[in-house]
Amino acid sequence: MPSAQLLSITEDLTIYHALEHKQTLLDALAKTDELELNLSQVGAMDSIGLQLLILLKKEAQRAGKSVRFVAHSQAVSSVIDLCNLAAEFGDPLIIPARQAA
């Protein structure tokens, strides 16, 4: 089993893609001990997308594995911030200078 894997989400994390993303994410986690999820291309995220990220973190924890979310898009950062869950995920949220201004 590979020790680390990078996976990029290239579609919206919304109810319209939830089942597809759920299976993809859980399959990726099953194949590795350490999963890094690149979220830079996520254009929209709703509460279902947030629930998928929470599910992935919880499943990794249950299995003694690691999941890191990196390169959060503005859409992802906004939802995480709105729900005040940044500390729960434990992943650094880097805000590009163009968004901070």
Order of alpha helices (4+ residues) and beta strands (2+ residues): beta-alpha-beta-alpha-beta-alpha-alpha-alpha
